[in-house]
Amino acid sequence: MTNKTKERDFRLEFIRGVSMLVIVLYHYSCALELKGIMDAYRPLWHFASGAWGSAFAIVFFIISGYVMMLQYYEKLEIRSFYKKRWLSLFPMFYVAWFIMYVVRTVEYKTPFWGGNPLKLIYSLVGMDGYLKNGEENYYTVGEWFLGAIIILYLLFPILRYLYQKCKWLVTVCMLGAFGVLELTDAISLYKSTDVFFLIFSFWIGMLFWEYRDKCKNIIVTVCSLLICIFLAMVDVTAYLSDIAIMHIFGVAVFTVLYNIPIEKVQNKEIVRDIIIFFSKYSYSVMLVHHVLIYWGIKACSIIGLNLNLGLFIIIAGIYVVAYIFDRMVKWMMKKIKVGNRIGKKR
């Protein structure tokens, strides 16, 4: 691996860590709103033109497209690819899901608290959060985001093929379709979680990977920063759809974060370790943070702890639990792998 590749990797570590922290803070603020708690500080909830969480979800999909191209543009072995993606997502999801399934079963005093048992299939394939859509099922952790990532990973070999064969034709078609939906107001019939918009964000990340060097200049950075500031301070929802705003803001934020010369602190061990920690455990944080936020807010209410102080305790607790959970699942996987090897030898 070249130094340049390492630099790009570290920039992505930084963006991923920042993005997950923003989403956690956003969901904390959403939880306060849902519980009707109006007197506590709500960090990174809404800006003038939209919601921080929605914008940084776009950033995550851009990161995913970038990383997939970084790793698999030159060579992609389908079986190995899907195996690695499955192992990166499902073991941890299954353990987290099962723990919360047991908790819900005890809470509701029935193993069928999610309705028709056939809906357990949604959880088996990791799509329960994505398919929930107001309808009860056995969703416990991961929200819609996990299902979105699964869809994009399933489609990546096709997207990679299209990118290599006709990337500009596909890009123009996507932009054209997005533009038609926006101009005809038909976009109001859709959600940012619909497959087309997931692919659109992911495709932007794929393009960014190839043209990353062209985006690393002061003009692009300043323009992106100005877009971020403008959308954060000025409400443009009367002129653009939420989906369009979130994509514009998400791309601009990603560009600004990508152009921060974070590699200059890479040799400072403490700073590097903090950035890597927040990035490395972002997936386990994604799985557990919703539940821990609600439990944390409830605990603060019971003991009478000020939520402005409780915020820091809750966020710290989320990352500590995510770290322990990640290590526990990886230890379990290692033991299962060793056990399988011993079984084969026998």
C-alpha positions, 0 to 999 in steps of 0.5 A, spaced: 500 500 500 502 506 498 503 512 502 497 516 498 493 510 499 494 510 506 492 517 506 486 516 503 484 511 508 485 515 514 481 521 511 475 516 510 476 513 517 476 520 520 469 522 515 466 515 518 467 517 525 465 524 525 459 521 521 457 516 526 458 521 532 453 526 528 448 521 527 448 519 534 447 526 537 441 527 532 438 521 534 439 523 541 435 529 539 430 525 536 429 521 542 428 527 546 423 530 541 419 523 541 419 523 549 416 530 549 422 533 553 423 540 551 428 543 556 434 539 554 439 541 549 438 538 542 445 537 539 445 537 531 438 536 530 436 540 525 439 546 520 435 551 516 434 547 510 433 540 513 436 534 518 443 533 520 442 525 521 439 525 514 445 529 511 450 524 514 446 518 512 448 520 505 455 521 507 455 514 509 453 512 503 458 516 499 463 513 503 460 506 502 461 507 494 468 510 495 470 504 499 467 499 495 471 502 489 477 502 493 477 495 494 474 492 488 475 496 482 481 492 479 478 485 481 472 482 484 471 475 486 463 474 487 463 469 492 469 472 496 466 479 496 459 476 498 462 472 504 466 478 506 460 483 506 456 477 510 461 476 515 462 484 516 454 485 517 450 479 519 454 476 525 454 482 529 447 484 527 444 477 529 447 477 536 444 484 537 438 482 534 437 476 539 439 480 545 433 485 544 428 480 541 429 476 548 428 483 552 422 485 548 419 477 549 420 478 556 417 485 556 411 483 552 410 476 555 410 473 548 415 471 543 410 473 537 410 481 539 412 483 532 406 479 529 406 474 524 412 469 525 413 469 518 415 476 519 421 473 522 424 472 515 425 480 515 430 479 521 433 473 518 435 477 512 437 484 515 431 487 512 426 488 518 428 495 519 428 497 512 421 494 511 418 496 517 415 502 514 410 503 520 408 496 519 409 492 525 415 486 525 420 483 529 425 489 528 429 491 534 436 494 532 439 497 525 434 501 523 433 502 515 440 503 514 442 496 515 437 494 510 440 500 505 447 497 506 445 490 504 441 492 498 447 496 496 452 491 497 448 486 493 447 491 487 455 493 487 457 487 482 452 490 477 454 497 479 461 496 478 460 493 471 456 499 469 461 503 472 467 500 468 463 499 461 458 506 461 459 510 467 458 517 464 451 514 460 449 511 467 451 518 471 447 522 466 441 517 466 441 518 474 442 525 474 436 526 468 431 521 472 433 525 479 432 532 475 425 530 472 423 527 479 425 534 482 422 538 476 415 535 476 415 534 484 414 527 483 419 526 488 414 528 493 412 521 492 418 518 494 423 517 500 430 518 501 431 511 503 428 508 496 433 504 492 434 509 487 436 514 491 440 509 495 444 508 489 444 515 487 448 516 493 453 510 492 454 512 485 457 519 487 461 515 492 464 511 486 465 517 482 468 521 488 473 515 488 476 516 481 476 523 481 478 524 488 484 528 486 480 533 482 476 534 488 482 536 493 483 543 491 482 550 495 476 552 490 472 546 490 473 546 498 471 553 499 465 552 494 463 546 498 464 550 505 459 555 502 454 551 500 454 547 507 454 554 510 448 557 506 444 551 507 445 551 514 443 558 515 438 559 509 431 555 509 430 553 501 425 548 502 420 552 498 424 551 492 428 544 493 425 537 495 428 535 502 431 529 498 435 534 493 437 538 499 440 532 503 444 530 497 447 537 495 448 538 503 451 531 504 456 531 498 458 538 500 459 536 507 463 529 504 467 534 500 469 539 506 471 533 510 475 529 505 479 536 504 481 537 511 488 535 511 487 530 517 493 526 515 498 531 518 496 529 525 496 521 523 503 521 526 500 523 533 498 517 536 493 519 541 489 523 535 490 517 530 488 512 535 481 516 537 480 517 530 481 510 528 476 508 535 470 512 532 471 509 525 472 502 527 466 501 532 461 505 528 458 499 525 457 496 532 455 503 535 450 504 529 447 497 532 446 499 539 445 506 539 438 507 539 436 502 544 442 505 549 439 512 548 432 511 550 435 507 556 439 512 558 434 518 557 429 513 561 435 512 567 436 520 567 429 521 568 429 516 574 435 518 578 433 525 576 440 527 572 440 533 568 440 531 561 445 536 559 450 532 563 447 526 562 448 527 554 455 526 555 454 520 559 450 517 554 454 518 548 460 515 552 456 509 554 454 508 547 461 507 545 463 503 551 458 498 550 459 498 542 466 497 543 465 491 548 460 488 544 464 488 538 470 485 541 465 480 544 462 478 537 469 477 534 471 473 540 465 468 539 466 468 531 474 466 532 471 461 537 466 458 532 472 458 527 477 454 531 471 449 533 470 448 526 477 447 524 478 442 530 471 438 528 474 438 521 480 435 523 476 430 527 
